Amino acid sequence: MDCKYLEQGNEVLRLEAGQPVQANVTGAVVKRYSIELSLQELALVTLKTSGLSGSLAIIDSAGRRVKGLIIDHNGEFPIAFVAETAQVYGIKLDFAAGAGCYILEWKQRLTVAEQIRENSKPRLEGQRIIRLRRELNNDPRAVELFWREIKRLGTPLLEENPDNPELALCTFLWRGMEQNVRVHLLFKTVLPNEYEMLRIEGTDVCYTTVQLPSTGRFAYRILVNARSGLPPDMDSTLYDRLIFFASAQADPLNPRRCFSDSDSRYEEMSLLEMPAAPQQPWTSLRSGIACGSLKRYSLQSAKLGNNRFVTVYTPPGYSRQAPPYGLLLVFDEQWFLTRIPTATILDNLLADGKIPPLVAVLVGNGPGSARNRDLPCNRLWAAFIAEELVPWLRQNYNITGEPGRAIVTGASYGGLAAAYVALNYPEIFGGVLSQSGSFWWQPPALTGQLHNFDPTQPNYMVSLFLEKEKLPLRFYLEAGSGEIDLTGSGRSILAANRHLRDVLLAKGYEVVYREFQGGHDFLSWRGTLAEGIMELTKGW
């Protein structure tokens, strides 16, 4: 990247659409820019960096953070947001010590008219909405009283479904005069426009009523001035996804939050737990129990050509003189430290005597898009785990050399990687714990694209196991009822997991297979991780 000019000092520079600015940076420094937006105008901003690390934050006129991102590698960092009111927003670039350069550009702007699409009427109405419509005919205070009730009850409104007790009626609400308000359930497969809201004429009440499994657990956000149609998928461009979700925010009428590391509702999600959602007794911190220890390392990998962070969990009372401990190796370190509280889960299982003491190792991803290259059936990644990481662990920790007491686990691409690593190194790992493993994946050589799916090609992971004699492996596989495909492509996690299960059973493998009511998300995985660990540690 060629950065030639612009030394701005400490002043705040105005950013104009389509006019990129460039700067050289030496040492720890903060750079500030301003961007002026009209009411509900959308802005897509990109930052390209070389040799720099730090953070980018969007700040409103009151000094509050709206959104942000971490800068941890060379490349492009796009961010999109929507103006709640007509105001000047700040862009704060906070660089750590170092030397490099960057290009900042206001890439795209969309007015409200360019974002709005015609919405469709919801197909269902809950009893409370039906009653509100009746009350509007007789009581001028009906809307005011309705919102008082909602403030007391919170949202969404859950009602019994007389036609199907396994599906509850769930009514999402939004108060305001904005157009095209819709709900996005994280990783929930939906029909086009199913979650778009309708405003009751002459009021500020927007709603949509849908049917959801009474045993489900969901994370969701509200989108304002959202586009109609299906949400972006893996084939959509990054810019399309950012623009679609630019106004996504936590539900202001629901006080329950999840996956939040920020005080900005644009960086939070709302939590919806259905009445019969299964208990998750292992995920909450408990007082009065012994806790394990966490230690983080940065390891240099010759196989991968870069550094990786690794966090090691040792159980309470860990000792080098004790009999060797079992091993639990987990991919996606950050996910399994934060969105899935792995250390807390292990502490609780150990306190209740549900599992034997073990050492858990959480392996971090590389910078940028490294995860998408490393985890899907990558021989170099598998070699890094087996030939670099495991020897280092055995040298520094008291862990077993028995494959029957070593489990490799992950979610999504991590589940795919867990099966692949065990397939290639059964002398190290004898247990595979896959949560919603992406077994639809096919090598780019077959499809021509990294994430593309060709239904005419065979299931790749299935073909790998069919080619080999039965190995000394045990499996815990799971997938969600909502992990299906409505586009007709056949790229379904649920179907692919069922297919792999059937083939493994036919080959004589020991397989525990579970399906949960939910989608491709951490809310389900954090509860079922404990089930998988308990299953695969039986007999240790």
C-alpha positions in Angstrom: 0.0 0.0 0.0 1.4 3.4 -1.0 0.9 6.2 1.6 2.5 9.4 0.6 1.0 12.4 2.4 -1.2 14.0 5.1 0.4 14.6 8.4 -2.6 16.0 10.4 -1.2 16.5 13.9 -4.0 16.5 16.5 -6.7 18.3 14.4 -10.0 16.7 13.5 -10.3 16.4 9.7 -13.6 16.2 7.9 -14.1 13.1 5.8 -16.0 13.5 2.5 -17.7 10.6 0.6 -15.6 9.2 -2.2 -12.5 11.2 -1.1 -10.0 8.9 0.6 -7.4 10.3 3.0 -3.9 8.8 3.6 -1.4 9.2 6.4 1.9 7.8 7.7 2.0 6.9 11.4 5.0 6.5 13.7 4.6 5.6 17.3 1.4 5.4 19.4 -0.9 8.0 18.1 -4.6 8.9 17.9 -6.1 10.2 14.6 -9.6 11.8 14.5 -12.0 12.5 11.6 -15.5 13.7 11.4 -18.4 12.6 9.1 -21.7 14.4 8.8 -24.9 12.4 8.2 -28.6 13.2 7.8 -31.3 11.4 9.8 -31.2 7.6 9.1 -28.5 8.0 6.5 -26.2 5.0 6.2 -22.4 5.3 5.9 -19.9 2.6 4.9 -16.4 3.5 5.9 -13.2 1.5 5.1 -9.8 1.6 6.6 -6.8 0.0 4.8 -3.7 -0.5 6.9 -0.1 -1.5 6.5 2.2 -2.2 9.5 -0.3 -0.9 12.0 -2.4 -2.3 14.9 -4.9 -0.7 17.2 -8.6 0.1 17.0 -11.3 2.1 15.1 -14.3 3.5 16.8 -17.4 5.5 15.6 -18.3 8.1 18.2 -21.6 10.1 18.2 -21.9 13.8 19.0 -22.4 13.1 22.7 -19.1 11.3 22.8 -20.6 7.8 23.1 -19.2 4.8 21.2 -21.6 3.6 18.5 -19.5 0.8 16.9 -15.9 -0.3 16.6 -13.4 -2.9 15.5 -9.9 -4.1 16.2 -7.0 -3.6 13.8 -4.7 -6.6 14.1 -3.2 -7.2 10.7 -2.5 -5.6 7.3 -5.6 -5.3 5.1 -9.0 -3.7 4.8 -11.3 -3.0 7.8 -14.9 -1.9 6.7 -17.6 -0.7 9.1 -21.1 0.5 8.4 -23.5 2.5 10.6 -26.7 4.5 10.5 -27.3 8.0 11.9 -30.1 8.0 14.6 -30.3 11.7 14.2 -28.8 14.3 11.8 -25.4 14.9 13.4 -21.7 14.9 13.0 -20.0 11.6 14.0 -16.4 11.1 14.9 -14.1 8.4 13.6 -11.3 7.7 16.1 -8.2 5.7 15.0 -6.1 4.6 18.0 -2.8 3.1 16.8 -0.4 1.3 19.0 3.3 1.9 18.9 4.8 1.1 15.5 5.3 2.5 12.1 3.1 2.2 9.0 0.4 3.9 7.0 -3.3 3.8 6.3 -6.0 4.9 3.9 -9.4 6.0 5.3 -12.4 6.3 2.9 -16.1 7.0 3.2 -16.9 4.3 0.7 -20.7 4.5 0.3 -23.6 6.5 1.6 -27.3 5.6 1.3 -30.2 7.8 2.1 -33.4 6.5 3.7 -35.2 6.4 0.3 -32.4 4.2 -1.1 -32.7 1.7 1.8 -36.4 1.3 2.0 -38.2 -1.5 0.2 -41.9 -2.3 0.3 -42.7 -4.7 3.2 -45.1 -7.5 3.4 -47.9 -8.0 6.0 -47.1 -10.5 8.7 -49.0 -13.7 8.3 -49.8 -14.1 12.0 -51.2 -12.0 14.8 -51.0 -12.8 18.5 -54.0 -12.3 20.8 -52.5 -9.2 22.4 -52.2 -7.4 19.0 -55.7 -8.5 18.1 -57.0 -7.1 21.4 -55.1 -3.8 20.8 -56.8 -3.4 17.5 -60.2 -3.7 19.2 -59.2 -1.3 22.0 -58.2 1.4 19.5 -61.8 1.6 18.3 -63.0 2.6 21.8 -60.2 3.9 23.9 -58.1 7.0 22.9 -55.5 5.9 25.6 -55.2 2.4 24.2 -51.7 2.9 22.8 -50.4 4.6 25.9 -51.7 1.8 28.1 -50.3 -0.8 25.8 -46.8 0.6 26.0 -47.1 0.8 29.8 -47.9 -2.8 29.8 -45.0 -3.7 27.5 -42.6 -1.7 29.7 -43.7 -3.9 32.6 -43.7 -7.2 30.8 -40.8 -6.7 28.4 -40.5 -8.2 24.9 -41.0 -10.3 22.9 -44.5 -11.3 23.9 -44.9 -15.0 24.1 -48.3 -16.7 23.8 -49.5 -20.3 23.5 -50.3 -21.5 20.1 -53.7 -23.3 20.0 -52.8 -25.0 16.7 -49.5 -26.4 17.8 -48.3 -26.5 21.4 -44.7 -27.3 20.3 -44.6 -23.8 18.6 -45.2 -20.7 20.6 -46.5 -17.4 19.2 -43.7 -14.8 19.5 -44.5 -11.1 18.9 -41.6 -8.7 18.5 -42.3 -5.0 18.9 -40.8 -1.7 18.0 -41.9 1.7 19.1 -41.4 4.5 16.6 -42.3 5.9 13.2 -39.4 4.4 11.3 -40.0 2.4 8.2 -39.1 -1.2 7.3 -38.3 -2.4 10.8 -37.5 -6.1 10.9 -36.1 -8.7 13.3 -33.0 -10.8 12.7 -32.6 -14.0 14.7 -29.0 -15.0 14.7 -28.4 -17.9 12.3 -32.1 -18.7 12.2 -33.3 -19.8 8.8 -36.4 -17.8 7.8 -38.6 -17.2 4.9 -38.3 -14.0 2.9 -39.8 -11.1 4.8 -41.1 -13.4 7.5 -39.7 -11.1 10.2 -40.6 -7.7 8.8 -42.8 -5.6 11.0 -46.1 -4.0 10.2 -47.2 -0.7 11.8 -50.7 -0.5 13.2 -52.1 2.5 11.2 -52.2 5.7 13.2 -49.9 4.5 16.0 -46.2 4.0 16.8 -46.7 0.3 17.3 -44.7 -1.9 14.9 -45.0 -5.7 15.3 -44.5 -9.1 13.7 -45.7 -12.4 15.1 -43.9 -15.6 14.2 -43.9 -19.2 15.4 -40.9 -20.4 17.2 -40.1 -23.8 18.9 -41.1 -23.6 22.6 -37.8 -25.2 23.5 -35.6 -22.8 21.5 -33.1 -20.2 22.7 -32.2 -17.3 20.3 -30.1 -14.2 20.0 -31.6 -11.5 17.9 -31.4 -7.8 16.8 -33.7 -5.2 15.4 -33.0 -3.6 12.0 -34.4 -0.2 11.2 -35.0 0.9 7.6 -33.9 -2.6 6.6 -34.0 -4.1 3.2 -36.5 -6.8 2.4 -35.7 -10.3 1.4 -33.4 -12.9 2.9 -30.5 -11.8 5.1 -27.1 -12.1 3.4 -25.5 -15.5 3.4 -22.0 -16.9 2.8 -22.2 -16.1 -0.9 -22.9 -12.4 -0.2 -20.1 -9.8 -0.3 -18.7 -8.3 2.9 -20.0 -4.9 1.9 -23.5 -6.3 1.3 -23.5 -7.9 4.8 -22.3 -4.7 6.5 -24.9 -2.5 4.8 -27.7 -5.0 5.5 -26.8 -5.0 9.3 -25.7 -1.4 9.6 -28.7 -0.5 11.8 -28.8 -3.8 13.7 -29.2 -3.2 17.4 -30.4 -4.8 20.6 -34.1 -4.6 21.3 -34.6 -1.5 23.5 -37.8 -3.1 24.9 -36.0 -6.3 26.1 -33.6 -5.8 29.0 -31.9 -9.2 28.5 -28.6 -9.1 26.5 -26.1 -11.6 25.3 -22.7 -11.5 23.5 -22.0 -8.0 24.7 -18.5 -6.5 25.3 -19.8 -2.9 24.9 -22.3 -0.4 26.3 -23.5 0.4 22.8 -26.7 -1.3 21.7 -25.3 -1.5 18.2 -22.7 -3.9 19.5 -25.1 -6.0 21.6 -27.7 -8.7 20.9 -30.9 -9.4 22.7 -31.6 -12.8 24.3 -34.9 -14.7 23.8 -35.3 -17.9 25.8 -38.5 -19.8 25.1 -40.7 -21.1 27.9 -39.4 -24.7 27.6 -35.8 -24.0 26.6 -33.5 -26.7 28.2 -31.6 -25.7 31.3 -27.9 -24.9 31.0 -26.8 -25.7 34.5 -23.0 -25.7 33.8 -22.6 -22.2 32.2 -23.0 -19.8 35.1 -20.3 -18.9 37.7 -20.8 -20.5 41.0 -19.5 -19.3 44.4 -17.9 -21.7 46.8 -16.3 -24.1 44.3 -12.7 -24.6 43.3 -11.7 -23.0 40.1 -9.0 -23.9 37.5 -6.3 -21.6 36.2 -5.9 -20.0 32.8 -2.5 -19.1 31.2 -2.1 -17.6 27.8 0.9 -18.2 25.5 2.1 -16.9 22.1 3.6 -19.8 20.1 5.5 -19.5 16.9 4.5 -22.1 14.2 6.9 -23.1 11.5 4.2 -25.0 9.8 1.8 -22.0 9.6 4.5 -19.3 9.4 3.0 -17.2 12.1 2.3 -16.9 15.8 -0.8 -18.3 17.5 -2.2 -17.5 20.9 -3.0 -20.6 23.0 -4.8 -20.6 26.4 -4.2 -23.5 28.7 -6.7 -24.4 31.4 -5.4 -26.5 34.3 -7.9 -28.0 36.8 -8.0 -27.2 40.5 -5.2 -29.0 42.3 -3.2 -29.6 39.1 0.1 -31.2 39.8 3.1 -32.3 37.7 3.4 -35.3 40.1 -0.2 -36.5 39.6 -1.1 -39.2 37.0 -1.2 -37.7 33.5 -4.3 -35.7 32.9 -6.7 -36.1 30.0 -6.6 -33.6 27.2 -9.4 -31.4 25.7 -8.2 -29.5 22.7 -10.5 -26.7 21.5 -10.4 -24.5 18.4 -11.6 -20.9 18.2 -9.9 -19.7 21.5 -11.7 -16.4 21.8 -15.2 -17.8 21.1 -14.6 -20.5 23.8 -13.3 -18.1 26.3 -16.1 -15.5 26.0 -19.2 -16.5 24.2 -18.9 -20.1 25.4 -17.5 -19.9 29.0 -15.4 -23.1 28.7 -13.4 -22.6 31.9 -16.6 -22.0 33.9 -18.2 -25.1 32.4 -15.2 -27.2 33.3 -15.1 -25.9 36.8 -18.8 -26.7 37.4 -18.5 -30.2 35.8 -15.5 -31.0 38.0 -17.1 -29.6 41.1 -20.1 -31.9 40.5 -17.9 -34.9 39.8 -19.3 -35.2 36.3 -15.9 -35.5 34.6 -12.3 -36.4 35.6 -9.7 -33.7 36.0 -8.3 -32.7 32.6 -6.2 -30.0 30.9 -8.0 -28.0 28.3 -6.1 -26.1 25.5 -7.9 -23.4 23.5 -6.2 -22.6 20.2 -6.5 -19.1 18.7 -7.0 -18.1 15.1 -4.6 -16.2 13.0 -5.2 -12.6 11.8 -7.8 -11.6 9.4 -9.4 -14.5 7.4 -6.9 -17.1 8.6 -9.6 -19.1 10.3 -11.4 -19.7 7.0 -8.1 -21.1 5.5 -6.8 -23.0 8.5 -9.8 -24.9 9.9 -11.5 -26.5 6.8 -9.5 -29.7 6.2 -6.1 -28.1 6.1 -3.1 -30.5 6.3 -0.8 -27.7 7.6 -3.2 -26.9 10.4 -3.5 -30.6 11.4 0.3 -30.9 11.3 0.7 -27.7 13.5 -1.6 -29.3 16.0 -0.1 -32.8 16.0 3.6 -32.1 15.3 4.1 -28.7 17.0 1.4 -27.9 19.6 0.9 -31.3 21.2 4.7 -31.9 21.7 5.0 -28.5 23.3 2.1 -29.3 25.6 3.6 -32.7 26.6 6.9 -30.9 27.4 5.3 -28.2 29.5 2.2 -29.9 31.0 1.4 -33.2 32.6 -1.0 -34.6 29.9 -1.7 -38.1 28.7 -0.1 -39.8 25.7 -3.2 -42.1 25.4 -5.4 -41.2 22.4 -8.4 -42.6 24.2 -8.1 -39.8 26.8 -7.6 -37.0 24.3 -10.5 -35.1 22.7 -10.4 -32.6 19.9 -13.4 -30.2 19.6 -14.8 -27.2 17.8 -17.9 -25.6 16.4 -18.8 -24.9 12.8 -15.5 -24.9 10.9 -14.0 -26.0 14.2 -16.1 -29.1 14.2 -15.0 -29.9 10.7 -11.4 -29.4 11.7 -11.8 -31.6 14.8 -12.9 -34.5 12.6 -10.1 -33.9 10.1 -7.4 -33.7 12.7 -8.5 -36.9 14.4 -8.8 -38.7 11.1 -5.2 -37.9 10.3 -3.8 -38.3 13.8 -5.8 -41.0 15.5 -2.6 -41.9 17.5 -3.0 -38.6 19.3 -6.8 -38.0 19.5 -9.4 -40.7 20.1 -12.4 -38.5 20.7 -14.1 -36.0 18.3 -16.6 -33.5 19.7 -18.2 -31.6 16.9 -20.8 -28.8 17.4 -22.7 -28.0 14.2 -19.7 -29.1 12.2 -19.6 -27.6 8.7 -19.5 -31.0 7.0 -21.1 -29.5 3.8 -17.7 -28.0 3.1 -15.9 -29.0 -0.1 -12.3 -28.2 -1.1 -11.8 -25.2 -3.4 -10.4 -27.5 -6.0 -13.8 -29.1 -6.4 -15.8 -25.9 -6.4 -13.4 -23.1 -7.4 -14.3 -21.0 -4.4 -13.3 -21.1 -0.7 -16.9 -21.4 0.7 -18.8 -22.5 -2.4 -20.9 -25.6 -2.4 -21.6 -27.9 -5.4 -24.4 -30.4 -4.8 -23.2 -32.6 -7.6 -20.0 -33.4 -5.6 -20.0 -36.0 -2.8 -19.8 -35.2 0.8 -16.0 -34.6 1.3 -15.7 -35.6 4.9 -17.8 -38.7 4.4 -15.6 -39.7 1.5 -12.5 -39.4 3.6 -13.8 -41.8 6.2 -15.1 -44.2 3.6 -11.6 -44.4 2.1 -10.0 -45.5 5.4 -10.3 -48.6 7.5 -12.2 -48.1 10.8 -10.0 -46.0 13.2 -10.0 -46.1 17.0 -12.2 -43.0 17.3 -15.4 -42.1 19.2 -17.7 -39.3 18.1 -20.1 -36.8 19.7 -21.9 -35.0 16.9 -24.7 -32.4 17.1 -26.6 -30.0 14.9 -29.5 -27.6 15.3 -33.0 -28.1 13.9 -32.7 -24.6 12.3 -29.5 -25.4 10.5 -31.3 -26.2 7.2 -31.2 -24.7 3.7 -34.1 -22.9 2.1 -32.3 -21.8 -1.0 -32.2 -25.2 -2.7 -28.4 -25.4 -2.8 -28.3 -28.3 -0.4 -25.8 -26.6 1.8 -27.3 -27.8 5.1 -25.4 -28.4 8.3 -28.2 -30.5 9.7 -28.4 -32.8 6.6 -24.6 -33.1 6.3 -24.3 -34.1 10.0 -27.0 -36.7 9.6 -25.2 -38.1 6.6 -21.8 -38.3 8.4 -23.5 -39.9 11.4 -25.1 -42.6 9.2 -21.8 -43.4 7.4 -19.8 -43.6 10.7 -22.4 -45.9 12.3 -22.3 -48.1 9.2 -18.5 -48.3 9.5 -18.9 -49.4 13.1 -17.9 -46.3 14.9 -19.2 -45.4 18.3 -21.3 -42.2 17.7 -23.5 -40.2 20.0 -25.7 -37.9 17.9 -27.9 -35.1 19.2 -30.1 -32.5 17.7 -31.1 -29.3 19.5 -33.8 -26.8 18.9 -31.9 -23.8 17.6 -29.6 -22.5 14.9 -25.9 -22.0 14.3 -25.1 -20.1 17.4 -23.3 -20.0 20.7 -26.4 -19.9 22.8 -27.0 -23.6 22.0 -23.4 -24.6 21.9 -22.6 -23.2 25.4 -25.2 -25.5 26.8 -24.4 -28.7 24.9 -20.6 -28.5 25.2 -20.9 -30.0 28.6 -23.0 -32.9 27.3 -20.3 -33.7 24.7 -17.5 -33.6 27.2 -19.3 -35.9 29.7 -20.1 -38.4 26.9 -16.5 -38.6 25.6 -14.9 -38.8 29.1 -16.9 -41.8 30.2 -14.5 -44.6 31.0 -11.4 -42.4 31.5 
